Amino acid sequence: MLNPELLERITARRAELDELEEQPAKQLAEARAERDELAVAERVLERMSEQPGWVGTTT
């Protein structure tokens, strides 16, 4: 006969590990999305700087 307490502990630990596994995947997806957004911003700035009369500022 299965020990219900042991089975519950195993199930709880598996759920914890599933959550831990998801965190790096979410962080990676967020980092990739931000990197893509920055690449778009960079291209926009490059195109704007090619326009006559555009004055860029640096800080």
trRosetta pair geometry for C-beta under 8 A, 3 or more apart (Angstrom, degrees):
i j d omega theta_ij theta_ji phi_ij phi_ji
2 6 7.4 -133 177 66 78 107
2 7 5.5 44 160 -48 120 131
3 6 3.9 56 88 14 115 114
3 7 6.5 168 85 -14 59 85
4 7 5.6 -57 -144 40 32 112
4 8 6.2 36 156 -23 66 106
5 8 5.7 -53 -149 34 30 113
5 9 6.5 30 152 -19 63 104
6 9 5.7 -52 -149 34 33 111
6 10 6.4 33 153 -19 65 105
7 10 5.7 -53 -148 36 32 112
7 11 6.3 32 154 -18 65 107
8 11 5.7 -55 -147 38 30 112
8 12 6.2 31 155 -20 65 107
9 12 5.7 -54 -146 37 30 111
9 13 6.3 28 156 -18 64 107
10 13 5.9 -57 -148 37 29 109
10 14 6.4 30 154 -20 64 106
11 14 5.8 -53 -148 34 30 112
11 15 6.6 32 152 -20 63 105
12 15 5.7 -55 -153 34 32 113
12 16 6.6 35 149 -20 65 102
13 16 5.5 -49 -150 33 37 114
13 17 6.4 34 153 -17 67 105
14 17 5.7 -55 -148 39 33 110
14 18 6.3 40 151 -24 65 103
15 18 5.6 -49 -148 31 32 115
15 19 6.6 33 153 -18 63 103
16 19 5.8 -58 -155 35 31 111
16 20 6.4 30 150 -18 66 106
17 20 5.5 -51 -145 37 36 113
17 21 6.2 40 154 -23 66 105
18 21 5.7 -56 -151 34 30 114
18 22 6.6 30 152 -22 63 106
19 22 5.8 -55 -151 31 32 112
19 23 7.0 44 152 -33 63 97
20 23 6.0 -43 -157 13 35 116
21 24 7.3 -60 -170 32 35 98
21 25 7.1 26 146 -10 65 115
22 25 5.6 -68 -156 43 41 113
22 26 6.0 40 153 -23 77 107
23 26 5.8 -57 -148 35 29 109
23 27 6.4 27 157 -17 65 107
24 27 5.5 -55 -144 39 35 112
24 28 6.1 38 156 -22 67 105
25 28 5.7 -53 -147 35 29 112
25 29 6.5 30 153 -18 63 106
26 29 5.7 -55 -149 36 31 111
26 30 6.3 30 153 -18 66 106
27 30 5.7 -55 -147 38 32 111
27 31 6.2 32 154 -20 66 106
28 31 5.7 -53 -145 36 30 111
28 32 6.3 30 156 -18 64 106
29 32 5.8 -55 -147 37 30 110
29 33 6.3 30 154 -19 64 107
30 33 5.7 -55 -147 36 31 111
30 34 6.3 28 156 -16 65 107
31 34 5.9 -56 -147 38 30 108
31 35 6.2 33 154 -21 64 108
32 35 5.6 -54 -146 36 31 113
32 36 6.4 33 154 -20 64 104
33 36 5.7 -54 -151 35 31 112
33 37 6.5 31 151 -19 64 105
34 37 5.6 -53 -149 36 34 113
34 38 6.4 34 153 -18 66 105
35 38 5.7 -54 -148 37 31 111
35 39 6.5 36 151 -23 64 104
36 39 5.6 -51 -150 32 33 114
36 40 6.7 34 152 -18 64 102
37 40 5.7 -53 -153 34 34 112
37 41 6.4 34 150 -18 66 105
38 41 5.5 -51 -145 37 36 113
38 42 6.3 41 153 -23 65 103
39 42 5.6 -50 -149 33 31 115
39 43 6.6 31 152 -17 63 103
40 43 5.8 -55 -151 36 33 110
40 44 6.4 34 151 -21 66 105
41 44 5.6 -52 -148 34 33 113
41 45 6.4 32 154 -17 65 105
42 45 5.9 -55 -150 37 30 110
42 46 6.4 32 152 -20 64 106
43 46 5.6 -53 -148 35 33 113
43 47 6.4 31 155 -17 66 105
44 47 5.9 -58 -150 38 30 108
44 48 6.2 29 153 -19 66 108
45 48 5.6 -53 -143 37 32 111
45 49 6.2 33 157 -22 65 106
45 56 7.4 71 -167 -115 99 131
46 49 5.9 -56 -149 34 28 110
46 50 6.9 29 152 -21 61 105
47 50 5.7 -56 -156 30 35 113
47 51 7.3 45 147 -33 63 96
48 51 5.7 -43 -163 11 42 117
48 54 5.4 165 158 -149 76 156
48 56 7.6 115 108 -78 108 101
49 54 5.8 -145 -119 100 31 135
49 56 5.7 -13 -100 -40 100 131
50 54 7.6 32 52 31 26 140
51 54 4.4 84 72 -29 94 124
